[in-house]
Amino acid sequence: MNPIVKYLIESATLTLQYHDELNFKLWKNEKLRSDVSNKLMMIARTWAGFAKIPPKAIKDVILVGGNANFNYTPYSDIDLHVVVDMDKIPECKQLLDEYLRDKKQLWGLVHDIKIYGHDVELYAQDKNTPYTKDQGVYSIKQDKWLVQPTKKEVNLNDPAIKRKVEQYIEKIDTLIETSAEEETFEALKTKFREMRGAALKQGGEFSVENLVFKELRNLGYLNKITEYLRSKQDQRLSL
């Protein structure tokens, strides 16, 4: 295990944070700063064009996640969601979600866009998808809160979070050290995605599983999986 990560885990010093105010880099008096709003709308429109989402299908552009709440950290992405009417996108319905995920990943490979030091993470969200419990939702298009974030009693030092993070870190490091097959990591990525989705649906933004996911992301372990898979694929395709 990386010595710095080991120290963080053993000292129970997680990267997760909770604040009394919204991120001042993005917000002023709980309104999104105009320069930030204008730039995020420009990014959303550019990505929608890249993903070939027709303008008539776009219902809203929203900001969610830690930077629309009080649990942001220096590692937090700006989660920018383009809310779309899937019925108005001329693609095969069965393949549409996969197509948009591929476009999201391809965009991430060729762009490195930041707003005041925070990475901008794009996502196409179906207009019928319910908002996550305990999550702030700000409409950039309408310049108003759709769901106002509220302060909560959150235990970020829950031993269950530390224990699960440590278990996954050990597992990921061991799999990499033993040159595990790509299928093993793909299965682990699927598990993380399904675990987080279920946790957000049932327990909300501050469920243990979602906080574990955020901590692994903050510590760079999700990127570590991605880089490992990329290197394995490069090896497989090379002579």
Accessible surface in RSA format (square Angstrom, percent):
REM  Atomic radii and reference values for relative SASA: ProtOr
REM  Chains: A
REM  Algorithm: Lee & Richards
REM  Probe-radius: 1.40
REM  Slices: 20
REM RES _ NUM      All-atoms   Total-Side   Main-Chain    Non-polar    All polar
REM                ABS   REL    ABS   REL    ABS   REL    ABS   REL    ABS   REL
RES MET A   1    64.99  33.7  11.22   7.4  53.77 128.0  14.27  12.1  50.72  67.2
RES ASN A   2    71.76  49.5  61.55  59.5  10.21  24.6  13.51  32.5  58.25  56.3
RES PRO A   3   105.57  76.9  96.36  87.8   9.22  33.5 100.20  82.7   5.38  33.4
RES ILE A   4   124.81  71.0 121.52  90.5   3.29   7.9 124.80  89.9   0.02   0.0
RES VAL A   5    11.79   7.8  11.79  10.7   0.00   0.0  11.79  10.2   0.00   0.0
RES LYS A   6   101.60  49.6 101.56  62.3   0.05   0.1  44.06  39.7  57.54  61.3
RES TYR A   7   144.62  67.5 140.68  80.0   3.94  10.3 102.07  76.7  42.55  52.4
RES LEU A   8    35.15  19.6  35.15  25.1   0.00   0.0  35.15  24.7   0.00   0.0
RES ILE A   9     1.29   0.7   1.29   1.0   0.00   0.0   1.29   0.9   0.00   0.0
RES GLU A  10   109.26  62.7  84.07  63.6  25.19  60.0  36.28  70.2  72.98  59.6
RES SER A  11    49.23  41.6  18.88  25.2  30.35  69.9  30.28  64.5  18.95  26.5
RES ALA A  12    45.29  41.6  38.41  59.3   6.89  15.7  38.50  54.2   6.79  18.0
RES THR A  13    70.78  50.3  65.80  66.7   4.98  11.9  53.84  72.3  16.94  25.6
RES LEU A  14    21.33  11.9   4.65   3.3  16.68  41.9   4.78   3.4  16.55  44.5
RES THR A  15    13.96   9.9   6.20   6.3   7.76  18.5  13.95  18.7   0.01   0.0
RES LEU A  16    17.98  10.0   6.78   4.8  11.21  28.2   6.78   4.8  11.21  30.2
RES GLN A  17    65.57  36.7  60.50  44.2   5.07  12.1  23.73  50.5  41.84  31.7
RES TYR A  18    60.33  28.2  29.58  16.8  30.75  80.0  29.58  22.2  30.75  37.9
RES HIS A  19    51.63  28.2  46.26  32.2   5.36  13.7  32.59  33.6  19.03  22.1
RES ASP A  20   107.71  75.4 102.66 102.2   5.05  12.0  23.85  56.1  83.86  83.6
RES GLU A  21   118.41  68.0 117.24  88.7   1.17   2.8  51.98 100.5  66.43  54.2
RES LEU A  22    11.70   6.5   3.82   2.7   7.88  19.8   3.82   2.7   7.88  21.2
RES ASN A  23     5.13   3.5   4.77   4.6   0.35   0.9   0.01   0.0   5.12   4.9
RES PHE A  24   144.46  72.3 142.12  88.0   2.34   6.1 143.87  87.2   0.59   1.7
RES LYS A  25    86.04  42.0  78.61  48.2   7.43  17.7  45.08  40.6  40.97  43.6
RES LEU A  26     0.03   0.0   0.03   0.0   0.00   0.0   0.03   0.0   0.00   0.0
RES TRP A  27     8.96   3.6   4.08   2.0   4.88  11.5   3.98   2.1   4.98   8.1
RES LYS A  28   128.81  62.8 122.08  74.9   6.73  16.0  68.81  61.9  60.00  63.9
RES ASN A  29   133.92  92.4 100.04  96.7  33.89  81.6  36.40  87.6  97.52  94.3
RES GLU A  30    69.44  39.9  65.20  49.3   4.23  10.1  26.45  51.2  42.98  35.1
RES LYS A  31    95.23  46.5  94.79  58.2   0.43   1.0  72.35  65.1  22.88  24.4
RES LEU A  32     9.99   5.6   0.00   0.0   9.99  25.1   0.00   0.0   9.99  26.9
RES ARG A  33    83.79  35.2  77.54  39.5   6.25  14.9  19.59  26.8  64.20  38.9
RES SER A  34    84.99  71.8  75.30 100.5   9.69  22.3  44.62  95.0  40.37  56.6
RES ASP A  35    71.50  50.1  60.04  59.8  11.46  27.1  47.92 112.8  23.58  23.5
RES VAL A  36     2.10   1.4   0.57   0.5   1.53   3.7   2.10   1.8   0.00   0.0
RES SER A  37    16.22  13.7  16.13  21.5   0.09   0.2   4.95  10.5  11.27  15.8
RES ASN A  38   100.91  69.6  93.39  90.2   7.52  18.1  27.25  65.6  73.66  71.2
RES LYS A  39    96.25  47.0  95.56  58.6   0.69   1.6  52.03  46.8  44.22  47.1
RES LEU A  40     0.26   0.1   0.26   0.2   0.00   0.0   0.26   0.2   0.00   0.0
RES MET A  41    25.62  13.3  25.62  17.0   0.00   0.0  21.42  18.2   4.20   5.6
RES MET A  42   107.81  55.8 103.56  68.5   4.25  10.1  78.92  67.1  28.89  38.3
RES ILE A  43    10.93   6.2   8.51   6.3   2.41   5.8  10.93   7.9   0.00   0.0
RES ALA A  44     1.42   1.3   0.84   1.3   0.58   1.3   1.06   1.5   0.37   1.0
RES ARG A  45   164.59  69.1 152.99  78.0  11.61  27.6  53.29  72.8 111.31  67.5
RES THR A  46    75.88  54.0  64.89  65.8  11.00  26.2  54.19  72.8  21.69  32.8
RES TRP A  47     0.36   0.1   0.36   0.2   0.00   0.0   0.36   0.2   0.00   0.0
RES ALA A  48     3.31   3.0   3.31   5.1   0.00   0.0   3.31   4.7   0.00   0.0
RES GLY A  49    50.14  61.8   0.00   N/A  50.14  61.8  36.30  99.6  13.83  31.0
RES PHE A  50    57.72  28.9  43.69  27.1  14.03  36.5  53.73  32.6   3.99  11.4
RES ALA A  51     0.30   0.3   0.00   0.0   0.30   0.7   0.00   0.0   0.30   0.8
RES LYS A  52   139.80  68.2 122.15  75.0  17.65  42.0  94.42  85.0  45.38  48.3
RES ILE A  53     6.43   3.7   0.23   0.2   6.20  15.0   0.46   0.3   5.97  16.2
RES PRO A  54    29.07  21.2  22.41  20.4   6.66  24.2  28.98  23.9   0.09   0.6
RES PRO A  55   116.53  84.9 105.79  96.4  10.74  39.0 106.58  88.0   9.95  61.8
RES LYS A  56   145.61  71.0 126.17  77.4  19.44  46.3  81.25  73.1  64.36  68.6
RES ALA A  57     0.00   0.0   0.00   0.0   0.00   0.0   0.00   0.0   0.00   0.0
RES ILE A  58    33.75  19.2  25.22  18.8   8.53  20.6  25.22  18.2   8.53  23.1
RES LYS A  59    89.51  43.7  71.53  43.9  17.98  42.8  42.58  38.3  46.94  50.0
RES ASP A  60    10.90   7.6  10.90  10.9   0.00   0.0   7.88  18.6   3.02   3.0
RES VAL A  61     5.59   3.7   5.59   5.1   0.00   0.0   5.59   4.9   0.00   0.0
RES ILE A  62     0.64   0.4   0.64   0.5   0.00   0.0   0.64   0.5   0.00   0.0
RES LEU A  63     0.00   0.0   0.00   0.0   0.00   0.0   0.00   0.0   0.00   0.0
RES VAL A  64     5.63   3.7   5.61   5.1   0.02   0.1   5.61   4.9   0.02   0.1
RES GLY A  65     4.39   5.4   0.00   N/A   4.39   5.4   4.18  11.5   0.21   0.5
RES GLY A  66     2.37   2.9   0.00   N/A   2.37   2.9   0.58   1.6   1.79   4.0
RES ASN A  67     0.49   0.3   0.00   0.0   0.49   1.2   0.07   0.2   0.42   0.4
RES ALA A  68     0.00   0.0   0.00   0.0   0.00   0.0   0.00   0.0   0.00   0.0
RES ASN A  69     1.11   0.8   1.10   1.1   0.00   0.0   0.03   0.1   1.08   1.0
RES PHE A  70     4.24   2.1   4.24   2.6   0.00   0.0   4.24   2.6   0.00   0.0
RES ASN A  71    10.44   7.2   3.87   3.7   6.57  15.8   2.93   7.0   7.51   7.3
RES TYR A  72    28.44  13.3  28.44  16.2   0.00   0.0  16.57  12.4  11.88  14.6
RES THR A  73     4.42   3.1   3.33   3.4   1.09   2.6   4.27   5.7   0.15   0.2
RES PRO A  74    97.90  71.4  74.51  67.9  23.39  85.0  81.24  67.1  16.66 103.5
RES TYR A  75   115.43  53.9  94.54  53.8  20.89  54.4  61.82  46.5  53.61  66.1
RES SER A  76     9.43   8.0   8.32  11.1   1.11   2.6   2.25   4.8   7.18  10.1
RES ASP A  77    22.05  15.4  20.37  20.3   1.68   4.0   0.20   0.5  21.85  21.8
RES ILE A  78     0.01   0.0   0.01   0.0   0.00   0.0   0.01   0.0   0.00   0.0
RES ASP A  79    22.13  15.5  22.11  22.0   0.03   0.1   4.75  11.2  17.38  17.3
RES LEU A  80     0.00   0.0   0.00   0.0   0.00   0.0   0.00   0.0   0.00   0.0
RES HIS A  81    31.21  17.1  31.21  21.7   0.00   0.0  20.93  21.6  10.29  12.0
RES VAL A  82     0.49   0.3   0.49   0.4   0.00   0.0   0.49   0.4   0.00   0.0
RES VAL A  83    14.68   9.7  14.68  13.3   0.00   0.0  14.68  12.8   0.00   0.0
RES VAL A  84     0.00   0.0   0.00   0.0   0.00   0.0   0.00   0.0   0.00   0.0
RES ASP A  85    14.99  10.5  14.99  14.9   0.00   0.0   0.00   0.0  14.99  15.0
RES MET A  86    16.62   8.6  13.60   9.0   3.02   7.2  13.55  11.5   3.07   4.1
RES ASP A  87   119.74  83.9  86.60  86.2  33.15  78.4  30.01  70.6  89.73  89.5
RES LYS A  88    85.42  41.7  77.14  47.3   8.29  19.7  48.77  43.9  36.65  39.0
RES ILE A  89     8.34   4.7   0.99   0.7   7.35  17.7   1.31   0.9   7.04  19.1
RES PRO A  90   113.13  82.5  78.55  71.6  34.58 125.7  95.44  78.8  17.70 110.0
RES GLU A  91    74.81  42.9  52.72  39.9  22.09  52.6   9.51  18.4  65.29  53.3
RES CYS A  92    68.83  52.1  50.06  55.8  18.78  44.1  32.82  83.2  36.01  38.8
RES LYS A  93   112.80  55.0  97.09  59.6  15.71  37.4  92.32  83.1  20.47  21.8
RES GLN A  94   153.14  85.6 118.77  86.8  34.37  81.8  65.42 139.3  87.72  66.5
RES LEU A  95   105.13  58.5 104.68  74.9   0.45   1.1 104.84  73.6   0.29   0.8
RES LEU A  96     4.00   2.2   3.65   2.6   0.35   0.9   4.00   2.8   0.00   0.0
RES ASP A  97    85.44  59.9  82.25  81.9   3.19   7.5  22.63  53.3  62.81  62.6
RES GLU A  98    92.65  53.2  91.78  69.4   0.87   2.1  22.55  43.6  70.10  57.2
RES TYR A  99    51.63  24.1  47.09  26.8   4.55  11.8  49.54  37.2   2.09   2.6
RES LEU A 100     8.82   4.9   7.52   5.4   1.30   3.3   7.70   5.4   1.12   3.0
RES ARG A 101   102.50  43.0 101.15  51.6   1.35   3.2  31.03  42.4  71.47  43.3
RES ASP A 102    76.62  53.7  72.05  71.7   4.57  10.8  26.98  63.5  49.63  49.5
RES LYS A 103    37.54  18.3  37.08  22.8   0.46   1.1  12.92  11.6  24.62  26.2
RES LYS A 104    50.90  24.8  46.95  28.8   3.94   9.4  20.92  18.8  29.97  31.9
RES GLN A 105   104.74  58.6  95.68  69.9   9.06  21.6  37.13  79.0  67.61  51.3
RES LEU A 106    82.91  46.2  81.29  58.2   1.61   4.1  82.34  57.8   0.56   1.5
RES TRP A 107    14.74   5.9  14.74   7.1   0.00   0.0  11.79   6.3   2.94   4.8
RES GLY A 108    48.34  59.6   0.00   N/A  48.34  59.6  29.64  81.3  18.69  41.9
RES LEU A 109   112.10  62.4  77.72  55.6  34.38  86.4  80.23  56.3  31.87  85.8
RES VAL A 110    92.32  60.8  59.08  53.5  33.24  80.1  66.81  58.0  25.52  69.2
RES HIS A 111    75.75  41.4  58.67  40.8  17.08  43.7  42.05  43.3  33.69  39.2
RES ASP A 112   116.44  81.6  83.50  83.1  32.94  77.9  39.00  91.8  77.45  77.2
RES ILE A 113    53.04  30.2  43.65  32.5   9.39  22.6  46.84  33.7   6.20  16.8
RES LYS A 114   105.87  51.6  80.79  49.6  25.07  59.7  59.67  53.7  46.20  49.2
RES ILE A 115    13.79   7.8  12.18   9.1   1.60   3.9  13.79   9.9   0.00   0.0
RES TYR A 116   118.94  55.5  97.24  55.3  21.70  56.5  82.74  62.2  36.20  44.6
RES GLY A 117    54.72  67.5   0.00   N/A  54.72  67.5  29.77  81.7  24.95  55.9
RES HIS A 118     7.95   4.3   6.61   4.6   1.35   3.4   4.42   4.6   3.53   4.1
RES ASP A 119    58.56  41.0  55.61  55.3   2.96   7.0  14.61  34.4  43.95  43.8
RES VAL A 120    15.10   9.9   0.05   0.0  15.05  36.3   0.05   0.0  15.05  40.8
RES GLU A 121    62.91  36.1  61.55  46.6   1.35   3.2  18.26  35.3  44.64  36.4
RES LEU A 122     4.65   2.6   1.29   0.9   3.37   8.5   1.29   0.9   3.37   9.1
RES TYR A 123    92.33  43.1  92.19  52.5   0.13   0.4  46.32  34.8  46.01  56.7
RES ALA A 124     9.67   8.9   0.41   0.6   9.26  21.1   0.41   0.6   9.26  24.5
RES GLN A 125    16.65   9.3  15.52  11.3   1.13   2.7   3.52   7.5  13.13  10.0
RES ASP A 126    36.29  25.4  33.58  33.4   2.70   6.4  16.60  39.1  19.69  19.6
RES LYS A 127    92.63  45.2  65.20  40.0  27.43  65.3  29.95  27.0  62.68  66.8
RES ASN A 128   114.01  78.6  86.67  83.8  27.34  65.8  34.67  83.4  79.34  76.7
RES THR A 129    64.34  45.8  53.86  54.6  10.48  25.0  42.29  56.8  22.05  33.3
RES PRO A 130   112.74  82.2  92.77  84.6  19.97  72.6 103.99  85.9   8.75  54.4
RES TYR A 131    97.68  45.6  72.28  41.1  25.40  66.1  51.98  39.1  45.71  56.3
RES THR A 132    29.42  20.9  18.96  19.2  10.46  24.9   5.66   7.6  23.75  35.9
RES LYS A 133   121.88  59.5 108.80  66.8  13.08  31.1  72.40  65.2  49.48  52.7
RES ASP A 134    44.56  31.2  18.26  18.2  26.30  62.2  14.51  34.1  30.05  30.0
RES GLN A 135    22.62  12.6  20.38  14.9   2.24   5.3   0.84   1.8  21.78  16.5
RES GLY A 136     0.00   0.0   0.00   N/A   0.00   0.0   0.00   0.0   0.00   0.0
RES VAL A 137     0.00   0.0   0.00   0.0   0.00   0.0   0.00   0.0   0.00   0.0
RES TYR A 138     0.18   0.1   0.18   0.1   0.00   0.0   0.18   0.1   0.00   0.0
RES SER A 139     0.00   0.0   0.00   0.0   0.00   0.0   0.00   0.0   0.00   0.0
RES ILE A 140     7.70   4.4   0.63   0.5   7.07  17.0   0.69   0.5   7.01  19.0
RES LYS A 141   117.78  57.5  89.29  54.8  28.49  67.8  62.00  55.8  55.78  59.4
RES GLN A 142    91.14  51.0  64.91  47.4  26.23  62.5  33.42  71.1  57.71  43.8
RES ASP A 143    65.03  45.6  61.12  60.8   3.91   9.3  24.69  58.1  40.34  40.2
RES LYS A 144   104.03  50.8 102.37  62.8   1.66   4.0  50.65  45.6  53.38  56.9
RES TRP A 145    38.70  15.5  18.05   8.7  20.65  48.5  18.05   9.6  20.65  33.5
RES LEU A 146    60.34  33.6  27.39  19.6  32.95  82.8  31.17  21.9  29.18  78.5
RES VAL A 147    56.22  37.0  51.97  47.1   4.25  10.2  56.22  48.9   0.00   0.0
RES GLN A 148    86.45  48.3  71.88  52.5  14.57  34.7  42.04  89.5  44.41  33.7
RES PRO A 149    11.35   8.3   0.46   0.4  10.89  39.6   3.48   2.9   7.88  49.0
RES THR A 150    93.63  66.6  84.11  85.3   9.51  22.7  66.06  88.7  27.57  41.7
RES LYS A 151   115.21  56.2  88.25  54.1  26.96  64.2  59.44  53.5  55.77  59.4
RES LYS A 152    83.62  40.8  64.98  39.9  18.64  44.4  31.38  28.2  52.24  55.6
RES GLU A 153   179.90 103.3 148.95 112.7  30.95  73.7  68.28 132.1 111.62  91.1
RES VAL A 154    36.63  24.1   4.93   4.5  31.71  76.4   8.89   7.7  27.74  75.2
RES ASN A 155    95.66  66.0  79.17  76.5  16.48  39.7  38.96  93.8  56.70  54.8
RES LEU A 156    24.65  13.7  21.08  15.1   3.57   9.0  21.08  14.8   3.57   9.6
RES ASN A 157   108.02  74.5  90.19  87.2  17.83  42.9  26.38  63.5  81.64  78.9
RES ASP A 158    36.69  25.7  36.44  36.3   0.24   0.6   2.46   5.8  34.23  34.1
RES PRO A 159    89.33  65.1  84.75  77.3   4.59  16.7  87.80  72.5   1.53   9.5
RES ALA A 160    22.42  20.6  21.77  33.6   0.65   1.5  21.77  30.7   0.65   1.7
RES ILE A 161     1.05   0.6   1.05   0.8   0.00   0.0   1.05   0.8   0.00   0.0
RES LYS A 162    60.79  29.7  60.79  37.3   0.00   0.0  25.79  23.2  35.00  37.3
RES ARG A 163   130.67  54.9 127.28  64.9   3.39   8.1  52.34  71.5  78.33  47.5
RES LYS A 164    73.27  35.7  73.27  45.0   0.00   0.0  26.73  24.1  46.54  49.6
RES VAL A 165     0.00   0.0   0.00   0.0   0.00   0.0   0.00   0.0   0.00   0.0
RES GLU A 166    62.06  35.6  62.06  46.9   0.00   0.0   9.79  18.9  52.26  42.7
RES GLN A 167   107.41  60.1  97.47  71.2   9.94  23.7  41.96  89.3  65.45  49.6
RES TYR A 168    26.34  12.3  26.22  14.9   0.12   0.3  14.66  11.0  11.68  14.4
RES ILE A 169     0.00   0.0   0.00   0.0   0.00   0.0   0.00   0.0   0.00   0.0
RES GLU A 170    82.57  47.4  82.10  62.1   0.47   1.1  32.13  62.2  50.44  41.2
RES LYS A 171    92.11  44.9  84.70  52.0   7.41  17.6  55.25  49.7  36.86  39.3
RES ILE A 172     0.00   0.0   0.00   0.0   0.00   0.0   0.00   0.0   0.00   0.0
RES ASP A 173     9.42   6.6   8.33   8.3   1.09   2.6   8.31  19.5   1.11   1.1
RES THR A 174    71.17  50.6  71.11  72.1   0.06   0.1  50.12  67.3  21.05  31.8
RES LEU A 175    29.01  16.2  29.01  20.8   0.00   0.0  29.01  20.4   0.00   0.0
RES ILE A 176    42.51  24.2  35.46  26.4   7.06  17.0  35.46  25.5   7.06  19.1
RES GLU A 177   131.16  75.3  94.49  71.5  36.67  87.3  46.84  90.6  84.32  68.8
RES THR A 178    93.43  66.5  65.92  66.8  27.51  65.6  66.72  89.6  26.72  40.4
RES SER A 179    69.87  59.0  61.04  81.5   8.83  20.3  25.40  54.1  44.47  62.3
RES ALA A 180    14.44  13.3   5.39   8.3   9.05  20.6  14.44  20.3   0.00   0.0
RES GLU A 181   112.03  64.3 110.11  83.3   1.92   4.6  44.87  86.8  67.16  54.8
RES GLU A 182    34.93  20.1  34.93  26.4   0.00   0.0  10.42  20.2  24.51  20.0
RES GLU A 183   126.35  72.5 119.46  90.4   6.90  16.4  70.59 136.5  55.77  45.5
RES THR A 184    56.88  40.5  49.09  49.8   7.78  18.5  31.65  42.5  25.23  38.1
RES PHE A 185     0.00   0.0   0.00   0.0   0.00   0.0   0.00   0.0   0.00   0.0
RES GLU A 186    84.35  48.4  83.73  63.3   0.62   1.5  36.87  71.3  47.48  38.8
RES ALA A 187    62.66  57.6  49.86  76.9  12.81  29.1  56.74  79.9   5.92  15.7
RES LEU A 188     7.01   3.9   3.70   2.6   3.31   8.3   6.80   4.8   0.21   0.6
RES LYS A 189    62.26  30.4  58.59  36.0   3.67   8.7  34.03  30.6  28.23  30.1
RES THR A 190    49.74  35.4  49.74  50.4   0.00   0.0  32.03  43.0  17.72  26.8
RES LYS A 191    99.18  48.4  94.99  58.3   4.19  10.0  61.49  55.3  37.69  40.1
RES PHE A 192     5.07   2.5   5.07   3.1   0.00   0.0   5.07   3.1   0.00   0.0
RES ARG A 193   128.73  54.1 119.70  61.0   9.03  21.5  59.39  81.2  69.35  42.0
RES GLU A 194   114.40  65.7 103.47  78.3  10.93  26.0  45.23  87.5  69.17  56.5
RES MET A 195    32.87  17.0  21.67  14.3  11.20  26.7  24.46  20.8   8.41  11.1
RES ARG A 196    55.66  23.4  55.66  28.4   0.00   0.0   9.18  12.5  46.48  28.2
RES GLY A 197    38.05  46.9   0.00   N/A  38.05  46.9  32.13  88.2   5.92  13.3
RES ALA A 198    46.27  42.5  38.94  60.1   7.34  16.7  44.03  62.0   2.25   5.9
RES ALA A 199     9.44   8.7   0.71   1.1   8.73  19.9   9.03  12.7   0.41   1.1
RES LEU A 200    33.55  18.7  32.86  23.5   0.68   1.7  33.04  23.2   0.51   1.4
RES LYS A 201   179.80  87.7 148.01  90.8  31.78  75.7 100.28  90.3  79.51  84.7
RES GLN A 202   143.98  80.5 115.40  84.3  28.58  68.0  41.22  87.7 102.76  77.9
RES GLY A 203    31.76  39.2   0.00   N/A  31.76  39.2  21.30  58.4  10.46  23.4
RES GLY A 204     0.00   0.0   0.00   N/A   0.00   0.0   0.00   0.0   0.00   0.0
RES GLU A 205     2.95   1.7   2.95   2.2   0.00   0.0   0.27   0.5   2.68   2.2
RES PHE A 206    28.70  14.4  11.90   7.4  16.80  43.7  12.80   7.8  15.90  45.5
RES SER A 207    16.10  13.6   6.81   9.1   9.29  21.4  16.10  34.3   0.00   0.0
RES VAL A 208    40.57  26.7  37.91  34.3   2.67   6.4  37.91  32.9   2.67   7.2
RES GLU A 209    58.18  33.4  58.14  44.0   0.04   0.1  11.90  23.0  46.29  37.8
RES ASN A 210     0.00   0.0   0.00   0.0   0.00   0.0   0.00   0.0   0.00   0.0
RES LEU A 211     4.79   2.7   4.79   3.4   0.00   0.0   4.79   3.4   0.00   0.0
RES VAL A 212     0.36   0.2   0.36   0.3   0.00   0.0   0.36   0.3   0.00   0.0
RES PHE A 213    28.38  14.2  28.38  17.6   0.00   0.0  28.38  17.2   0.00   0.0
RES LYS A 214    12.02   5.9  12.02   7.4   0.00   0.0   6.52   5.9   5.50   5.9
RES GLU A 215     0.22   0.1   0.22   0.2   0.00   0.0   0.00   0.0   0.22   0.2
RES LEU A 216     0.01   0.0   0.01   0.0   0.00   0.0   0.01   0.0   0.00   0.0
RES ARG A 217    54.77  23.0  46.06  23.5   8.70  20.7  31.78  43.4  22.98  13.9
RES ASN A 218    16.93  11.7   3.94   3.8  12.99  31.3   1.73   4.2  15.20  14.7
RES LEU A 219    27.29  15.2   5.99   4.3  21.30  53.5  10.70   7.5  16.59  44.7
RES GLY A 220    28.41  35.0   0.00   N/A  28.41  35.0  22.07  60.6   6.34  14.2
RES TYR A 221     4.98   2.3   4.98   2.8   0.00   0.0   4.85   3.6   0.13   0.2
RES LEU A 222    33.82  18.8  30.41  21.8   3.41   8.6  31.13  21.9   2.69   7.2
RES ASN A 223   104.09  71.8 102.50  99.1   1.58   3.8  18.99  45.7  85.10  82.2
RES LYS A 224    75.30  36.7  68.77  42.2   6.53  15.5  51.46  46.3  23.84  25.4
RES ILE A 225     1.58   0.9   1.58   1.2   0.00   0.0   1.58   1.1   0.00   0.0
RES THR A 226    50.63  36.0  49.52  50.2   1.12   2.7  33.74  45.3  16.89  25.5
RES GLU A 227    96.29  55.3  92.75  70.2   3.55   8.4  43.15  83.5  53.14  43.4
RES TYR A 228    24.90  11.6  19.43  11.1   5.47  14.2  24.39  18.3   0.50   0.6
RES LEU A 229    16.84   9.4  15.15  10.8   1.69   4.2  15.42  10.8   1.42   3.8
RES ARG A 230    88.24  37.0  83.00  42.3   5.24  12.5  48.90  66.8  39.33  23.8
RES SER A 231    46.26  39.1  41.69  55.6   4.57  10.5  37.30  79.4   8.96  12.6
RES LYS A 232    39.11  19.1  36.57  22.4   2.55   6.1  13.22  11.9  25.90  27.6
RES GLN A 233    83.39  46.6  83.39  60.9   0.00   0.0   3.47   7.4  79.92  60.6
RES ASP A 234    80.48  56.4  77.39  77.0   3.10   7.3  27.62  65.0  52.86  52.7
RES GLN A 235   121.98  68.2 102.70  75.1  19.29  45.9  45.75  97.4  76.23  57.8
RES ARG A 236   142.66  59.9 109.74  55.9  32.92  78.4  71.53  97.8  71.13  43.1
RES LEU A 237   128.97  71.8  95.29  68.2  33.68  84.7  99.81  70.1  29.16  78.5
RES SER A 238    74.15  62.7  51.41  68.6  22.74  52.4  32.69  69.6  41.46  58.1
RES LEU A 239   231.68 129.0 155.10 111.0  76.57 192.5 189.05 132.8  42.63 114.7
END  Absolute sums over single chains surface
CHAIN  1 A    13276.3      11032.0       2244.3       7180.9       6095.4
END  Absolute sums over all chains
TOTAL         13276.3      11032.0       2244.3       7180.9       6095.4
